Amino acid sequence: MSGCGEQERLLGEIREEYGTTMRRARAVPDGACTQLLPEYGRLLRGAAVRDGEEVEQALKSSGHLTRVLDRAWPAVTPEKLVRSLFTTPAFLAAAAEDILDEDERKLLRRRGAGWSDADVPLLDEAHALVGSPARTYDHVIVDEAQDLTPMQLRMISPACP
């Protein structure tokens, strides 16, 4: 197998184990390199003379490990995720499969750069998926809660577990 194909296979295995989002990438332990050492030894055979800590330190100090992790888990901001949904028909179709029909998806397509008040719950949901964990509070007071949409209620719920 070529080096590139081998890298893709290993990357696929790591993504399968740890997931595909940056939040999941943070779960990758510092010692993740040690999991790759058997493969390193197999590929380099007798030339693999370093121990795991030396390999990990060399990869970290050269920036190679960071580049690999950035490639495996590219940074996606909540804004970029929602913007991609609104501007890329194929992405929206895949995300809304069996939920929205073509006419409903056309209503969501945009070209403009601004956000509306109606986008805030969607941006908040995207933040929950790809951003850092939401802050929590002991108490949340909502005036006229009966007038909130289900999405607005979902936006509030992580704040008061």
C-alpha positions in Angstrom: 0.0 0.0 0.0 1.4 3.4 -0.8 2.3 5.8 1.9 -0.6 8.1 1.1 -3.0 5.2 1.1 -1.6 4.0 4.4 -2.0 7.4 5.9 -5.7 7.6 4.8 -6.3 4.1 6.2 -4.8 5.1 9.6 -6.7 8.4 9.6 -9.9 6.5 8.9 -9.2 4.2 11.9 -8.5 7.2 14.2 -11.6 9.0 13.1 -13.7 5.9 13.6 -12.4 5.6 17.1 -12.4 9.3 18.2 -15.1 10.8 15.9 -14.8 13.6 13.3 -15.4 16.8 15.1 -12.9 19.1 17.0 -14.7 18.4 20.2 -13.9 14.7 19.6 -10.4 15.5 18.7 -9.9 17.1 22.1 -10.6 13.6 23.5 -7.6 12.2 21.8 -5.1 11.5 24.6 -1.6 13.0 24.6 -0.3 9.5 24.2 -2.2 8.9 20.9 1.1 8.5 19.2 1.8 5.3 21.2 -1.2 3.7 19.5 0.5 4.2 16.2 3.9 2.8 17.2 3.2 -0.8 16.2 2.4 0.5 12.7 5.5 2.8 12.8 7.6 -0.2 13.6 6.0 -2.4 10.9 6.5 0.3 8.2 10.1 1.2 9.1 11.2 -2.3 10.2 14.7 -2.2 11.5 15.0 1.6 11.0 12.4 2.2 13.8 14.9 2.8 16.6 13.2 5.5 18.7 10.9 4.7 21.6 7.4 6.0 21.8 8.1 9.1 23.8 10.9 10.2 21.5 8.7 9.8 18.4 5.8 11.7 20.1 8.2 14.5 21.2 9.7 14.7 17.7 6.3 14.9 16.1 5.1 17.6 18.5 8.2 19.7 18.3 8.3 19.7 14.5 4.6 20.6 14.3 3.9 17.5 12.3 1.5 16.1 14.9 -0.5 19.3 15.0 -0.7 19.3 11.1 -1.9 15.7 11.1 -4.5 16.4 13.8 -5.7 19.5 12.0 -6.1 17.5 8.9 -8.0 14.8 10.7 -10.2 17.3 12.5 -10.3 20.5 10.5 -11.6 23.5 12.6 -15.2 24.3 11.8 -16.8 27.3 13.4 -20.5 27.3 14.1 -20.9 30.2 11.7 -19.0 28.4 8.9 -21.2 25.3 9.4 -24.5 27.2 9.2 -23.2 29.3 6.3 -22.3 26.1 4.4 -25.8 24.7 5.0 -27.4 27.9 3.6 -25.1 28.2 0.6 -24.2 24.7 -0.5 -27.3 22.8 -1.9 -25.7 19.4 -1.7 -24.6 19.9 1.9 -28.1 21.0 2.9 -29.7 18.1 1.0 -27.4 15.6 2.9 -28.2 17.2 6.2 -31.9 17.5 5.6 -32.4 14.1 4.0 -35.9 12.7 4.9 -36.6 15.9 6.9 -37.1 18.7 4.3 -38.2 18.4 0.7 -36.6 20.2 -2.2 -39.0 23.2 -2.0 -38.3 23.6 1.7 -34.6 23.4 1.2 -34.8 26.1 -1.6 -36.4 28.5 1.0 -33.3 28.1 3.2 -30.7 28.9 0.5 -29.0 32.2 0.8 -26.2 34.3 -0.7 -26.1 37.2 1.7 -23.6 37.5 4.6 -25.8 38.6 7.4 -27.7 36.7 10.1 -31.3 37.1 11.1 -32.8 36.8 14.6 -34.3 33.4 13.3 -30.7 32.2 12.7 -29.6 32.6 16.3 -31.1 29.3 17.6 -29.6 27.5 14.6 -26.2 29.1 15.2 -26.5 28.1 18.9 -27.3 24.5 18.0 -24.2 24.5 15.6 -22.1 25.8 18.5 -23.3 22.9 20.7 -22.2 20.5 18.0 -18.8 21.9 17.0 -17.9 24.6 19.6 -17.0 24.5 23.2 -19.5 23.3 25.8 -22.1 25.8 26.8 -21.9 27.6 30.1 -24.5 26.5 32.7 -26.4 28.4 35.3 -28.3 27.4 38.5 -31.4 29.3 37.4 -32.7 30.6 34.1 -35.7 33.0 34.0 -37.7 33.2 30.8 -40.4 35.7 30.4 -43.3 34.6 28.2 -41.8 31.1 27.8 -45.1 29.8 26.3 -44.2 32.0 23.2 -40.9 30.3 22.5 -40.5 27.9 19.6 -39.2 24.4 20.2 -35.8 25.5 18.8 -35.6 28.5 21.1 -36.4 26.2 24.1 -33.7 23.8 22.9 -31.3 26.8 22.8 -32.0 27.5 26.5 -31.9 23.9 27.8 -28.1 23.4 27.9 -27.8 26.5 30.1 -29.8 24.9 32.8 -29.2 21.1 33.0 
